């Protein structure tokens, strides 16, 4: 189980370091209906991660059974393809980074966050975690590793919980910190939001490139 957790850690961090959901959570925390909307968003974010990871873990069961003493070209090919997709996403993020004094472009739905209800916040959190292409690739990679790890049902649950906890921490930490000390967290959250808006593309490009290369390397190792 320890080896499986070690393999999924970079993928979990890849989900966690997602500037757009963090910015959305911060905007909710700075909105008039901060507490209810941000909690709904956090619940949706966690639920989306769990659903995507469990789905890909179950799908991995249809792959040929892994022989520890033999090559595993099917899993290797899948990992290489996922790694290439991550590198392509990294290139897209890098090309879209703001140049000079150009203001970064954010999704238009962010302008409606102030008027969001807790239910809409929950739905947004779910969509951003479960249906985001980058997160789907990370969840697919994690599912392949977990499903091919020859784990018991209990161990599989533990690994998915670990993956979810790490992947969700970047949204959970600011929400929990704000709920615990709203007055003291307002200014730091605003400063963090400003930095993330500016550096979103660069952060994601570097992250996706590193994880993509690692995944390709692991895929090659399966042959």
N, C-alpha and C positions, 0 to 999 in steps of 0.2 A: 504493500500500500504506500509505503514511503516513496518508492520510486515513481509511482503514478502521481502522487502529490507534487513531487519535484518537477515532473514534466508539465503539469498543468499550471504551475505558478506563473510562468511568463504570460500565458494566455489569460489568466485571471487579471493580472496587472494590465494587460492590454485592454480589457473591458473597463477596468477601474479608471485608467487614465484616459478618460473621454471628456474633453473640455466642454462640448455642447451640453450634455446632461448636467454637468456640474454648474455651468452658467445658468441653465434653466432652474435648477434647484435654488441657486442663490437669488435669482430674480423672484422666485416664489417667496423666499424668506424675507425679501425686502418689500413684498406686496402687502396690501391691507389685510388679506385673509391668510397670513403667513403660516400659521400653525397647521390648520386643517389641510390646506392645499399641499404644503410641503410633505406632510405625513402621507397623504394620498399618493403623491408622486414617488416617494420612497418605497411604499408598498408595491406600487406598480413596477418600479424598477427591479426590485427583488424578484417579484413574481415572473417577470419576463426572462430574467437570467435563469431561474430554475426551470421554467418550461422549455426554453431553448436547449439547455444543457441535458435535461432528461430526455428530450426528444431525440437528440443526436446520439446519446448513450444507448437508447433502445434501438435506433437504426443501425448502430455499429454491430448489433448482435447478428445481423444478416451477413456480415462479412465472414470469410473463411476463418475457422478456428486457428488461433495463433499457436505455432509450434516454436518454443523458445530456442530450439537448436537449428532452426531453418530460417531462410529468408522469408520476408513477408511483403512481397511486391505490391499487393493490393493496398494495404495500409500505407506503404511507402509512397505509392503513386498519389494517393489522396492527400497525404501530408505535403508532398511537393507541389501539387496543384494549389492547395490552400496557401502555401507559402508564396507562390508566384502571384496569387490574387492579392495578398497583403502587400507585396512589393509594388504592384500596379496601383493599389489604393494610396500607398505612400507617395508615389510619383504624382498622382493626381492632387494630393494635398499640397505637395511642394510647389507644383505649378500654380496652385490657387492661393498661395500665401500673399499677404499684402506687401506692396513695394513702396518704399519711401514713406511718405506721409499719408498714403492711401488708407482710408478707413476700412477695417475688415467688414465683410458682409455677413450678417447673421440671418438665420431663418426668419421668415416673416411672421411665423406663428408666435415668436417670442414677444411680439408687441401686444399679444392678447393675454399674457400671463397674469396681469393684474386683475383680470375679470374672471379667471378660471375658478371653477368649483372644485371641491375635493375629488369628485368622481372624474371630472375631466383631467385633473392632475394625475389620478391613478392611471387613466387610459393613456395619457401621454408618456408616463414613466414606462408602462408596459411596451408601448410601441418603440420607444427609443432603445430599450434593452433587447427586446425579442426580435424586432424586425429590422434593426439597423444592419446594413450589409457587413460592416466591420465586426460587429458583435456576433453575427451569425457565423462568420468564418472562425472567430475565436471559440464559440460554443461548439462548432463542428469539430475543430481540432481537439478540444477537451473531451468531447463525447467519444471520438475515436480512441483516444488514450485510455479513458476510463473503461469503455466497453471492451477494449482489448487487453485489459490489465489482469484478467483472470481473478477478479475480486469476488468475494462473497457479497450477498445483498447488503448486509450491514456495512461492509467496507465501502461499497459503492455509494451508499447514502452519506457516509462520513466524508468521502472525497468530494461529493457534490456540494455538501454543506460548506466545506472548506473553500471550494472554488467560488461559491456564491458569496460567502462572507468577504473574501478578498475583492471580488469583482464589484461588490456593492458598497465597499467602504468609502469610496470617494464621494458618494452621494449621502451615505448614512452619517459620516462624521460631521459635515457642516450642519445637517438638519438637527442631529442630536445636540450638537454644541449650541446651536441657536435656541433650541427649546430649553436648554439648561441655563443659558445666560444671554438672553436676547439683547439687552442693552450694550453689553461689552462686545458682542460679535458683529454688530451692524457695520462698523467701519472696516474691520479686517475682511469681512465678506465682500464689501464693495471694492476694496483694493484687489482682492483675489479675482473678482469678476473682471475688472479692467485688464488685468494681466492676461487672463485666459482668453479674453476676446481678442487681444492683440496677438498672442502667440499660439492660438489654437492650431493653425495649419502646420507650423513648424514642429510643435510638440507631437502632433499626430503623425507627421511624415517620418520623423526619426523613430518613433515608437513602432510604427508599422513596418518600417524597413528592418529594424533589428529583429522583431519577432518573426517576420517573413523569412529572413536568412536562417534563423535558428530552426524554424519548422522545415525548411528545405533540407538543412543538414540532418535533422532527425529522420526525414523521409528517405534520404540517401542511405542512412544507416540501417534501414529496414531491408535493403536488398542483399 
